[in-house]
Amino acid sequence: MAMTGEQAWEYAVGMLQVDGLVPSVEMVEMIEKEKKGEMTEEDILRRLHEKYSALSGA
């Protein structure tokens, strides 16, 4: 049985929590927008790439 998008996000966040990590407020907001159809997975990937490329000076 395939996982729904919501289940996949819950799994991903749960895997972070197992390691003692917590997703940022910004990430949680993007996940909620993706669940509502307001953002796509590609939008999230693009925003994360832009953010972390800028932080690394790339």
N, CA, C and O atoms as a GROMACS GRO file, in nm:
protein
  232
    1MET      N    1   0.084  -0.118   0.000
    1MET     CA    2   0.000   0.000   0.000
    1MET      C    3   0.089   0.124   0.000
    1MET      O    4   0.182   0.135   0.080
    2ALA      N    5   0.059   0.215  -0.088
    2ALA     CA    6   0.138   0.338  -0.102
    2ALA      C    7   0.105   0.437   0.010
    2ALA      O    8  -0.006   0.439   0.063
    3MET      N    9   0.203   0.517   0.044
    3MET     CA   10   0.187   0.619   0.146
    3MET      C   11   0.126   0.744   0.084
    3MET      O   12   0.158   0.780  -0.029
    4THR      N   13   0.037   0.809   0.157
    4THR     CA   14  -0.015   0.938   0.110
    4THR      C   15   0.092   1.044   0.133
    4THR      O   16   0.189   1.021   0.206
    5GLY      N   17   0.074   1.160   0.071
    5GLY     CA   18   0.167   1.271   0.092
    5GLY      C   19   0.174   1.312   0.238
    5GLY      O   20   0.282   1.339   0.290
    6GLU      N   21   0.060   1.315   0.303
    6GLU     CA   22   0.056   1.352   0.445
    6GLU      C   23   0.131   1.250   0.530
    6GLU      O   24   0.206   1.286   0.621
    7GLN      N   25   0.111   1.123   0.500
    7GLN     CA   26   0.183   1.018   0.574
    7GLN      C   27   0.334   1.029   0.552
    7GLN      O   28   0.412   1.010   0.645
    8ALA      N   29   0.372   1.061   0.430
    8ALA     CA   30   0.515   1.075   0.399
    8ALA      C   31   0.576   1.189   0.479
    8ALA      O   32   0.687   1.175   0.532
    9TRP      N   33   0.506   1.302   0.489
    9TRP     CA   34   0.557   1.415   0.568
    9TRP      C   35   0.564   1.378   0.716
    9TRP      O   36   0.661   1.411   0.784
   10GLU      N   37   0.462   1.310   0.766
   10GLU     CA   38   0.463   1.269   0.906
   10GLU      C   39   0.581   1.176   0.934
   10GLU      O   40   0.645   1.186   1.039
   11TYR      N   41   0.609   1.086   0.842
   11TYR     CA   42   0.722   0.994   0.855
   11TYR      C   43   0.853   1.072   0.856
   11TYR      O   44   0.940   1.048   0.940
   12ALA      N   45   0.866   1.166   0.762
   12ALA     CA   46   0.990   1.244   0.751
   12ALA      C   47   1.015   1.326   0.878
   12ALA      O   48   1.127   1.328   0.930
   13VAL      N   49   0.912   1.392   0.929
   13VAL     CA   50   0.926   1.471   1.051
   13VAL      C   51   0.956   1.379   1.169
   13VAL      O   52   1.037   1.412   1.255
   14GLY      N   53   0.892   1.264   1.173
   14GLY     CA   54   0.917   1.167   1.279
   14GLY      C   55   1.060   1.118   1.278
   14GLY      O   56   1.119   1.097   1.384
   15MET      N   57   1.118   1.099   1.159
   15MET     CA   58   1.258   1.056   1.150
   15MET      C   59   1.351   1.164   1.205
   15MET      O   60   1.452   1.132   1.268
   16LEU      N   61   1.319   1.289   1.182
   16LEU     CA   62   1.398   1.398   1.241
   16LEU      C   63   1.390   1.394   1.393
   16LEU      O   64   1.491   1.407   1.462
   17GLN      N   65   1.269   1.374   1.443
   17GLN     CA   66   1.248   1.375   1.588
   17GLN      C   67   1.319   1.260   1.657
   17GLN      O   68   1.363   1.273   1.771
   18VAL      N   69   1.330   1.146   1.589
   18VAL     CA   70   1.403   1.031   1.645
   18VAL      C   71   1.548   1.071   1.672
   18VAL      O   72   1.609   1.024   1.768
   19ASP      N   73   1.602   1.158   1.587
   19ASP     CA   74   1.740   1.204   1.604
   19ASP      C   75   1.750   1.326   1.694
   19ASP      O   76   1.857   1.386   1.706
   20GLY      N   77   1.639   1.364   1.757
   20GLY     CA   78   1.640   1.478   1.848
   20GLY      C   79   1.634   1.612   1.777
   20GLY      O   80   1.666   1.715   1.836
   21LEU      N   81   1.595   1.611   1.650
   21LEU     CA   82   1.587   1.734   1.572
   21LEU      C   83   1.442   1.778   1.557
   21LEU      O   84   1.350   1.697   1.569
   22VAL      N   85   1.424   1.905   1.532
   22VAL     CA   86   1.290   1.961   1.512
   22VAL      C   87   1.293   2.044   1.384
   22VAL      O   88   1.383   2.127   1.367
   23PRO      N   89   1.196   2.025   1.294
   23PRO     CA   90   1.195   2.106   1.172
   23PRO      C   91   1.169   2.253   1.208
   23PRO      O   92   1.101   2.283   1.306
   24SER      N   93   1.224   2.342   1.128
   24SER     CA   94   1.206   2.485   1.152
   24SER      C   95   1.059   2.523   1.130
   24SER      O   96   0.983   2.451   1.065
   25VAL      N   97   1.022   2.636   1.185
   25VAL     CA   98   0.887   2.689   1.166
   25VAL      C   99   0.861   2.707   1.017
   25VAL      O  100   0.752   2.675   0.968
   26GLU      N  101   0.961   2.759   0.946
   26GLU     CA  102   0.948   2.779   0.802
   26GLU      C  103   0.919   2.647   0.730
   26GLU      O  104   0.835   2.641   0.641
   27MET      N  105   0.990   2.541   0.768
   27MET     CA  106   0.968   2.411   0.705
   27MET      C  107   0.829   2.357   0.734
   27MET      O  108   0.763   2.305   0.645
   28VAL      N  109   0.785   2.370   0.858
   28VAL     CA  110   0.651   2.324   0.896
   28VAL      C  111   0.546   2.400   0.815
   28VAL      O  112   0.447   2.341   0.770
   29GLU      N  113   0.566   2.530   0.798
   29GLU     CA  114   0.471   2.611   0.719
   29GLU      C  115   0.469   2.563   0.574
   29GLU      O  116   0.362   2.553   0.514
   30MET      N  117   0.586   2.534   0.517
   30MET     CA  118   0.590   2.485   0.379
   30MET      C  119   0.522   2.349   0.367
   30MET      O  120   0.452   2.323   0.269
   31ILE      N  121   0.541   2.262   0.465
   31ILE     CA  122   0.476   2.131   0.463
   31ILE      C  123   0.324   2.148   0.465
   31ILE      O  124   0.253   2.083   0.388
   32GLU      N  125   0.275   2.236   0.552
   32GLU     CA  126   0.130   2.259   0.560
   32GLU      C  127   0.076   2.314   0.429
   32GLU      O  128  -0.032   2.274   0.385
   33LYS      N  129   0.150   2.406   0.366
   33LYS     CA  130   0.107   2.461   0.237
   33LYS      C  131   0.106   2.353   0.130
   33LYS      O  132   0.016   2.351   0.045
   34GLU      N  133   0.204   2.262   0.133
   34GLU     CA  134   0.207   2.154   0.034
   34GLU      C  135   0.088   2.061   0.055
   34GLU      O  136   0.027   2.015  -0.042
   35LYS      N  137   0.055   2.033   0.180
   35LYS     CA  138  -0.060   1.947   0.209
   35LYS      C  139  -0.190   2.008   0.158
   35LYS      O  140  -0.280   1.936   0.114
   36LYS      N  141  -0.200   2.143   0.164
   36LYS     CA  142  -0.321   2.214   0.119
   36LYS      C  143  -0.322   2.239  -0.031
   36LYS      O  144  -0.420   2.289  -0.085
   37GLY      N  145  -0.213   2.204  -0.099
   37GLY     CA  146  -0.205   2.227  -0.243
   37GLY      C  147  -0.162   2.368  -0.279
   37GLY      O  148  -0.174   2.408  -0.395
   38GLU      N  149  -0.114   2.444  -0.182
   38GLU     CA  150  -0.071   2.582  -0.206
   38GLU      C  151   0.073   2.588  -0.253
   38GLU      O  152   0.115   2.691  -0.306
   39MET      N  153   0.149   2.482  -0.235
   39MET     CA  154   0.288   2.471  -0.280
   39MET      C  155   0.307   2.330  -0.334
   39MET      O  156   0.234   2.238  -0.297
   40THR      N  157   0.405   2.317  -0.421
   40THR     CA  158   0.440   2.184  -0.469
   40THR      C  159   0.570   2.140  -0.403
   40THR      O  160   0.640   2.220  -0.341
   41GLU      N  161   0.600   2.013  -0.416
   41GLU     CA  162   0.728   1.962  -0.365
   41GLU      C  163   0.843   2.036  -0.432
   41GLU      O  164   0.945   2.065  -0.368
   42GLU      N  165   0.827   2.066  -0.561
   42GLU     CA  166   0.931   2.139  -0.634
   42GLU      C  167   0.950   2.280  -0.577
   42GLU      O  168   1.062   2.328  -0.569
   43ASP      N  169   0.839   2.346  -0.537
   43ASP     CA  170   0.849   2.478  -0.474
   43ASP      C  171   0.932   2.470  -0.345
   43ASP      O  172   1.017   2.555  -0.320
   44ILE      N  173   0.904   2.368  -0.266
   44ILE     CA  174   0.977   2.350  -0.139
   44ILE      C  175   1.124   2.327  -0.167
   44ILE      O  176   1.210   2.389  -0.104
   45LEU      N  177   1.155   2.238  -0.260
   45LEU     CA  178   1.294   2.210  -0.292
   45LEU      C  179   1.366   2.335  -0.341
   45LEU      O  180   1.481   2.359  -0.304
   46ARG      N  181   1.299   2.414  -0.425
   46ARG     CA  182   1.359   2.536  -0.478
   46ARG      C  183   1.388   2.635  -0.365
   46ARG      O  184   1.496   2.694  -0.360
   47ARG      N  185   1.291   2.654  -0.274
   47ARG     CA  186   1.312   2.748  -0.162
   47ARG      C  187   1.424   2.702  -0.070
   47ARG      O  188   1.504   2.783  -0.025
   48LEU      N  189   1.429   2.572  -0.041
   48LEU     CA  190   1.536   2.521   0.043
   48LEU      C  191   1.672   2.537  -0.024
   48LEU      O  192   1.771   2.573   0.040
   49HIS      N  193   1.677   2.509  -0.154
   49HIS     CA  194   1.802   2.524  -0.229
   49HIS      C  195   1.847   2.670  -0.226
   49HIS      O  196   1.965   2.698  -0.202
   50GLU      N  197   1.755   2.763  -0.252
   50GLU     CA  198   1.789   2.905  -0.249
   50GLU      C  199   1.839   2.947  -0.112
   50GLU      O  200   1.939   3.018  -0.101
   51LYS      N  201   1.770   2.903  -0.007
   51LYS     CA  202   1.807   2.942   0.129
   51LYS      C  203   1.945   2.889   0.165
   51LYS      O  204   2.031   2.965   0.211
   52TYR      N  205   1.968   2.761   0.145
   52TYR     CA  206   2.093   2.701   0.190
   52TYR      C  207   2.209   2.731   0.096
   52TYR      O  208   2.325   2.726   0.139
   53SER      N  209   2.182   2.761  -0.030
   53SER     CA  210   2.289   2.805  -0.120
   53SER      C  211   2.336   2.942  -0.076
   53SER      O  212   2.456   2.969  -0.075
   54ALA      N  213   2.244   3.030  -0.039
   54ALA     CA  214   2.280   3.164   0.007
   54ALA      C  215   2.359   3.157   0.136
   54ALA      O  216   2.454   3.233   0.154
   55LEU      N  217   2.320   3.068   0.227
   55LEU     CA  218   2.389   3.056   0.356
   55LEU      C  219   2.530   3.002   0.340
   55LEU      O  220   2.620   3.038   0.416
   56SER      N  221   2.550   2.915   0.241
   56SER     CA  222   2.682   2.855   0.223
   56SER      C  223   2.773   2.941   0.136
   56SER      O  224   2.891   2.912   0.121
   57GLY      N  225   2.716   3.048   0.079
   57GLY     CA  226   2.795   3.135  -0.006
   57GLY      C  227   2.813   3.082  -0.148
   57GLY      O  228   2.894   3.135  -0.224
   58ALA      N  229   2.739   2.978  -0.183
   58ALA     CA  230   2.750   2.917  -0.316
   58ALA      C  231   2.680   3.001  -0.420
   58ALA      O  232   2.679   2.966  -0.538
   0.00000   0.00000   0.00000
